[in-house]
Amino acid sequence: MPANPNIPHDKSLDNSTALLKEGYLFINNRADRYKSDIFQARLLGQQVICMKGIEAAKVFYDTNRFERKGAAPKRVQKTLFGQNAIQSMDGVAHLHRKLLFMSLLTPAHQQQLATLTRTQLEVAAEQWETADKVVLFEEMKNILCSVVCLWAGVPLSETEVTERADDFISMIYAFGAIGPKHWKGRSARNRAENWIKGVIVDVRSGKLSAAQGTALYEMAFYEKPDGSRLNHQMAAVELINVLRPIVANATLITFAALALHEYTKQKEKLASGNSDYMEMFIHEVRRYYPFGPFVGARVKDTFTWNDCQFTKGMLVLLDIYGTNHDSRIWNNPSHFNPSRFTDWKGSLFDFIPHGGGDPAKGHRCPGEGVTVEVMKTTLDFLVNKIDFQVPTQDLNYSLDEMPTLPKSGFVMSNIRRK
């Protein structure tokens, strides 16, 4: 396919290595270099259009112009999403299944998960008081794994928690990796799917009881538009797509703790009990710190936008991190400032850490509300329920790694309940 003559075209033979080296900044670096929100590059042997910004997000999340089928590489499906999962669906089938996910992640469910998280934190704090130190990321992935399985109705013994939590995290941290970390993610995916598939089989056969309304029950007995059920494997993949993202919040919570440590005045403001400021702080953590780097889709039918021709079947990447750090949208985007959300109107396309658009109609993550509520509970706990010290450690994180995390995982010591 010839280069699109109306937009900048990166002259490298293939940018795949550069993408792995530059990570979160790959698209933004070139957008700055070419002084353009849109450019063409070659990735994994194919021509790809990369873009960023509000207008780009509006176009990207137009389901009449873009589809997800064939957009996620197999390496991502075999680690992060699962093969043929909801993230790769389009049209009526996607909307039908998306409604199932939305029904499992309502505000009432969000509060249930937040309440369970607080209970688990209170139990954990008793143990933290007797420990020389704890690594917050490690603690939170285990807590959230226990919480989400209990909430979903998935049986999980105490001896299994760390193993299952590690597998969920390995899937997440493998999607942008090569070599051993990637293969570790694939092995984790296989173990998790076999585990959950066995649970689904037991529920359907009556060997295991599941309460109606739980994620386990609803996924096991969900009927597609044609009235058929998902096969055991697919039901397991989609249930994992409910469980895994909630465990992934351990990363955002670790970054939130880092923000408390780096910006000490923020902790004083959060201690005042202002719920509006708490939410602004959480939004700023999600905007400022790296989580999702970019997202891909394929052109549904050829169209022209911004003097660029989008050819049917072409892969397009939208820069999530770059849009959340766009100086035209955010004043001084490299500064951590929760107050920037004081007058924010809740646009669906300027603040997109969980994707853009309406989650009920498109591909924005339906679990965004869960993330906010679980982070609220955990932040309140860290600020108002315990005291702790932050010993010397390596809190640096690399934007070259996708996803990324403070290297120490955020170590806390001398923890005492208030």
Legacy VTK file of the C-alpha trace (Angstrom):
# vtk DataFile Version 3.0
C-alpha trace
ASCII
DATASET POLYDATA
POINTS 418 float
0.000 0.000 0.000
1.556 3.355 -0.986
2.101 6.018 1.636
-0.790 8.436 2.117
0.562 11.600 0.416
-1.503 14.012 2.524
-0.007 13.219 5.923
3.558 12.805 7.260
5.035 9.373 6.685
7.741 8.007 8.942
10.646 6.984 6.728
11.810 4.013 8.796
11.482 0.644 7.086
9.632 -0.671 10.130
8.889 1.006 13.468
8.194 -2.129 15.503
11.521 -1.957 17.338
11.094 1.779 17.934
7.640 1.152 19.370
9.067 -1.306 21.878
11.924 1.062 22.755
9.832 4.220 23.106
6.700 2.683 24.596
4.129 5.240 25.726
5.864 8.068 23.863
6.132 6.396 20.445
3.144 8.155 18.830
3.545 11.426 20.714
7.250 11.697 19.800
6.425 11.507 16.089
3.381 13.743 16.354
5.709 16.372 17.846
8.409 15.691 15.255
6.041 16.075 12.310
3.915 18.749 13.990
0.863 16.717 13.071
-1.836 14.855 14.996
-1.791 12.166 12.333
0.992 10.317 10.538
1.640 7.026 8.824
4.210 4.442 9.891
5.040 0.811 9.263
4.510 -1.607 12.141
4.807 -5.397 12.078
5.048 -5.315 8.310
1.920 -3.236 7.654
1.135 0.420 7.057
-0.534 1.968 10.091
-2.071 5.386 10.727
-1.304 6.818 14.173
-3.214 9.765 15.624
-3.954 11.678 18.828
-6.199 14.402 20.218
-9.909 15.076 20.807
-10.953 15.180 17.164
-9.018 12.009 16.440
-10.727 10.280 19.375
-14.162 11.323 18.109
-13.438 9.780 14.722
-11.762 6.682 16.163
-14.736 5.815 18.377
-17.233 6.198 15.514
-18.436 2.613 15.062
-19.631 3.460 11.562
-16.026 4.111 10.558
-13.997 1.669 12.636
-14.255 -1.939 13.745
-12.243 -4.024 16.185
-12.197 -7.331 14.353
-8.601 -8.125 13.431
-7.222 -5.049 15.218
-5.622 -6.660 18.275
-2.526 -8.715 17.385
-2.630 -12.395 18.310
0.121 -11.802 20.875
-2.221 -9.392 22.692
-5.205 -11.747 22.423
-3.115 -14.627 23.775
-2.088 -12.630 26.836
-4.287 -9.647 27.701
-7.747 -10.069 26.168
-8.171 -13.734 25.324
-8.868 -14.894 21.785
-12.066 -13.716 20.059
-13.197 -11.819 23.166
-15.507 -8.816 23.386
-12.658 -6.420 22.559
-12.527 -7.898 19.022
-16.283 -7.809 18.368
-18.424 -5.351 16.411
-22.035 -4.555 15.589
-25.114 -6.125 17.190
-23.169 -9.033 18.695
-20.778 -6.633 20.420
-23.544 -4.385 21.763
-25.491 -7.379 23.048
-22.506 -8.750 24.927
-21.465 -5.265 26.086
-24.840 -4.906 27.787
-24.002 -8.023 29.803
-20.768 -6.415 31.004
-22.566 -3.145 31.742
-25.196 -5.011 33.801
-22.435 -6.518 35.939
-20.685 -3.196 36.595
-23.523 -0.867 37.593
-23.102 1.796 40.316
-24.576 -0.681 42.825
-21.959 -3.275 41.855
-19.261 -0.621 42.041
-20.228 0.101 45.640
-20.261 -3.612 46.477
-16.710 -3.949 45.209
-15.620 -0.823 47.080
-17.139 -2.103 50.334
-15.459 -5.495 49.962
-12.166 -3.751 49.258
-12.424 -1.723 52.459
-13.135 -4.867 54.479
-10.119 -6.631 52.997
-7.918 -3.588 53.642
-8.936 -3.554 57.292
-8.008 -7.228 57.632
-4.720 -6.673 55.816
-3.796 -3.696 58.021
-3.707 -5.977 61.063
-0.984 -8.010 59.361
0.801 -4.953 58.005
1.300 -3.639 61.547
3.429 -6.658 62.428
5.485 -6.619 59.215
8.802 -4.817 58.795
7.587 -3.592 55.424
4.985 -4.321 52.770
4.975 -3.750 49.021
1.714 -2.006 48.207
1.436 -3.322 44.634
1.850 -6.928 45.798
-0.672 -6.444 48.589
-3.258 -4.752 46.383
-3.148 -7.323 43.589
-3.872 -10.043 46.155
-6.576 -8.014 47.891
-8.306 -7.146 44.619
-8.087 -10.735 43.397
-9.778 -11.932 46.602
-12.372 -9.164 46.378
-13.343 -9.679 42.746
-13.586 -13.458 43.052
-15.746 -13.181 46.175
-17.972 -10.602 44.470
-18.180 -12.604 41.234
-19.021 -15.865 43.011
-15.806 -17.592 41.867
-14.472 -20.026 44.496
-10.976 -19.081 45.629
-9.126 -20.515 48.633
-6.641 -18.429 50.600
-3.798 -20.644 49.392
-4.669 -19.859 45.764
-4.894 -16.081 45.995
-1.289 -15.153 45.222
-1.008 -17.630 42.349
-4.225 -16.436 40.694
-3.411 -12.767 41.267
0.059 -13.253 39.791
-1.463 -14.854 36.703
-3.866 -11.949 36.178
-0.986 -9.481 36.524
1.272 -11.513 34.212
-1.385 -11.362 31.473
-1.517 -7.585 31.821
2.224 -6.988 31.904
2.903 -9.301 28.941
1.026 -7.503 26.186
3.822 -5.036 25.409
6.675 -7.368 26.283
8.875 -9.706 24.294
10.827 -12.753 25.398
10.330 -14.428 28.797
7.831 -11.875 30.147
5.588 -12.389 27.124
5.710 -16.174 27.369
5.068 -15.944 31.105
1.876 -14.034 30.246
0.800 -16.698 27.775
1.311 -19.442 30.352
-0.653 -17.402 32.886
-3.488 -16.956 30.377
-3.646 -20.712 29.752
-3.722 -21.508 33.479
-6.411 -18.926 34.184
-8.618 -20.022 31.297
-8.363 -23.684 32.336
-9.230 -22.757 35.926
-12.238 -20.603 35.053
-13.403 -23.021 32.347
-13.557 -25.741 35.002
-15.626 -23.444 37.218
-18.025 -22.701 34.330
-18.416 -26.431 33.607
-19.171 -27.142 37.267
-21.799 -24.384 37.419
-23.537 -25.523 34.257
-23.584 -29.134 35.401
-24.961 -28.223 38.828
-21.862 -29.453 40.637
-21.177 -25.894 41.832
-23.861 -23.458 42.933
-23.761 -19.862 41.671
-26.175 -17.166 42.774
-28.207 -15.487 40.071
-26.933 -11.970 39.492
-23.289 -12.809 40.172
-20.789 -12.428 37.358
-20.166 -16.187 37.412
-23.843 -17.073 37.008
-24.628 -14.427 34.426
-21.613 -15.298 32.268
-22.253 -19.047 32.550
-25.860 -18.702 31.420
-25.599 -15.697 29.096
-27.378 -16.223 25.786
-26.147 -14.696 22.548
-28.600 -12.933 20.189
-29.364 -16.284 18.523
-30.309 -17.825 21.886
-27.236 -20.053 22.202
-24.810 -19.971 25.111
-21.114 -19.223 24.904
-19.041 -22.384 24.789
-17.120 -23.219 27.983
-13.889 -21.668 26.690
-15.491 -18.412 25.547
-17.460 -18.053 28.787
-14.197 -18.439 30.686
-12.449 -15.833 28.510
-15.209 -13.284 29.080
-15.456 -13.926 32.816
-11.715 -13.305 33.018
-12.399 -10.030 31.198
-14.495 -9.050 34.213
-11.998 -10.265 36.823
-8.645 -9.264 35.323
-9.280 -5.504 34.849
-10.300 -5.135 38.483
-7.053 -6.769 39.635
-5.249 -4.396 37.234
-6.332 -1.497 39.459
-3.418 -2.466 41.712
-1.260 -0.556 39.230
-3.307 2.650 39.432
-3.491 2.404 43.222
0.301 2.118 43.360
0.607 5.255 41.229
-1.911 6.990 43.510
0.279 6.174 46.517
3.267 7.520 44.609
1.351 10.756 44.007
0.600 11.050 47.737
4.313 10.637 48.430
5.556 12.991 45.722
2.967 15.708 46.298
2.650 15.891 50.068
0.192 18.809 50.083
-2.277 16.589 48.235
-2.442 14.260 51.209
-3.472 17.141 53.463
-6.268 18.112 51.065
-7.518 14.534 50.843
-7.543 14.236 54.628
-10.113 17.033 54.784
-12.783 14.612 53.610
-13.736 16.569 50.484
-15.246 13.884 48.248
-15.147 16.132 45.174
-11.436 16.689 45.595
-10.901 12.953 46.114
-12.490 12.288 42.740
-10.441 15.032 41.073
-7.278 13.551 42.566
-8.183 10.109 41.199
-8.905 11.520 37.745
-5.549 13.285 37.759
-3.750 10.063 38.737
-5.443 8.330 35.816
-4.557 11.186 33.449
-1.014 11.873 34.595
0.472 8.433 35.213
0.889 5.841 32.426
-1.679 3.053 32.168
-3.035 2.236 28.680
-0.608 3.468 25.963
-2.772 3.324 22.830
-5.622 1.357 21.293
-6.154 -0.034 17.799
-9.019 -0.491 15.334
-9.406 -1.202 11.611
-11.097 0.985 9.032
-14.566 -0.381 8.282
-15.016 1.286 4.885
-12.725 3.702 3.082
-13.293 7.345 4.055
-11.403 10.634 4.145
-10.868 12.742 7.252
-8.486 15.620 7.858
-7.167 15.331 4.269
-6.176 11.744 4.981
-7.627 8.709 3.275
-8.406 5.852 5.619
-8.440 2.721 3.474
-10.719 -0.190 4.327
-8.939 -2.728 6.525
-6.098 -0.406 7.528
-4.950 -0.501 11.152
-5.253 2.772 13.065
-3.773 3.492 16.503
-5.158 6.175 18.811
-2.682 7.588 21.330
-4.298 7.312 24.765
-1.315 8.553 26.752
-0.576 11.369 24.305
-4.170 12.594 24.295
-4.203 12.641 28.099
-1.030 14.775 27.950
-2.051 17.042 25.073
-1.198 20.662 25.968
-4.117 21.903 23.853
-6.497 20.033 26.142
-4.640 20.170 29.450
-2.792 23.234 30.714
0.741 22.245 31.764
0.045 18.532 31.210
3.404 17.488 32.692
2.350 18.928 36.066
0.279 16.917 38.536
-2.703 19.123 39.342
-6.039 17.601 40.465
-7.668 21.056 40.442
-7.654 20.984 36.638
-10.776 18.820 36.950
-12.697 21.425 38.970
-14.657 22.646 35.955
-14.266 19.562 33.793
-17.555 18.775 32.052
-17.029 15.047 31.620
-16.312 15.034 27.895
-16.214 11.556 26.360
-13.193 12.304 24.175
-10.684 14.521 26.016
-10.020 12.349 29.086
-9.612 8.778 27.852
-7.538 6.595 30.233
-10.171 3.857 29.803
-10.922 4.709 26.177
-13.340 7.219 24.670
-16.989 7.465 23.770
-20.075 6.040 25.473
-19.230 2.685 27.118
-22.744 1.362 26.445
-22.479 1.976 22.714
-18.812 1.486 21.924
-15.515 0.155 23.192
-14.851 2.343 26.233
-14.090 0.095 29.219
-17.292 -0.607 31.194
-15.288 -1.015 34.402
-14.169 2.611 34.626
-16.637 3.336 37.434
-15.320 0.366 39.403
-11.798 1.747 39.092
-12.853 5.128 40.475
-14.810 3.689 43.415
-12.146 1.154 44.400
-9.493 3.862 44.191
-11.623 6.161 46.388
-11.907 3.498 49.061
-8.224 2.626 48.960
-7.044 6.242 48.972
-9.277 7.088 51.903
-7.787 4.109 53.719
-4.189 5.131 52.967
-4.808 8.755 53.980
-7.243 8.502 56.877
-7.086 4.996 58.342
-3.374 4.209 58.607
-0.049 5.959 59.138
3.070 4.675 57.419
6.558 5.659 56.365
8.068 5.429 52.890
11.640 4.127 53.184
14.324 4.873 50.619
13.579 2.875 47.471
13.528 3.082 43.671
10.226 4.735 42.793
11.198 5.455 39.193
9.094 4.065 36.374
9.940 3.793 32.710
7.739 5.046 29.886
9.607 2.616 27.635
7.815 -0.316 29.280
4.143 -1.026 28.489
2.563 -1.230 30.999
4.847 0.239 33.616
5.071 0.525 37.408
7.320 2.123 40.049
10.235 -0.298 40.235
9.926 -0.915 43.975
6.161 -1.481 43.857
5.908 1.221 46.580
7.314 -0.082 49.853
5.670 1.038 53.111
7.081 0.526 56.629
6.109 1.227 60.259
2.434 0.884 59.417
0.013 1.729 62.201
-3.767 1.912 62.213
-5.177 5.241 63.383
LINES 1 419
418 0 1 2 3 4 5 6 7 8 9 10 11 12 13 14 15 16 17 18 19 20 21 22 23 24 25 26 27 28 29 30 31 32 33 34 35 36 37 38 39 40 41 42 43 44 45 46 47 48 49 50 51 52 53 54 55 56 57 58 59 60 61 62 63 64 65 66 67 68 69 70 71 72 73 74 75 76 77 78 79 80 81 82 83 84 85 86 87 88 89 90 91 92 93 94 95 96 97 98 99 100 101 102 103 104 105 106 107 108 109 110 111 112 113 114 115 116 117 118 119 120 121 122 123 124 125 126 127 128 129 130 131 132 133 134 135 136 137 138 139 140 141 142 143 144 145 146 147 148 149 150 151 152 153 154 155 156 157 158 159 160 161 162 163 164 165 166 167 168 169 170 171 172 173 174 175 176 177 178 179 180 181 182 183 184 185 186 187 188 189 190 191 192 193 194 195 196 197 198 199 200 201 202 203 204 205 206 207 208 209 210 211 212 213 214 215 216 217 218 219 220 221 222 223 224 225 226 227 228 229 230 231 232 233 234 235 236 237 238 239 240 241 242 243 244 245 246 247 248 249 250 251 252 253 254 255 256 257 258 259 260 261 262 263 264 265 266 267 268 269 270 271 272 273 274 275 276 277 278 279 280 281 282 283 284 285 286 287 288 289 290 291 292 293 294 295 296 297 298 299 300 301 302 303 304 305 306 307 308 309 310 311 312 313 314 315 316 317 318 319 320 321 322 323 324 325 326 327 328 329 330 331 332 333 334 335 336 337 338 339 340 341 342 343 344 345 346 347 348 349 350 351 352 353 354 355 356 357 358 359 360 361 362 363 364 365 366 367 368 369 370 371 372 373 374 375 376 377 378 379 380 381 382 383 384 385 386 387 388 389 390 391 392 393 394 395 396 397 398 399 400 401 402 403 404 405 406 407 408 409 410 411 412 413 414 415 416 417
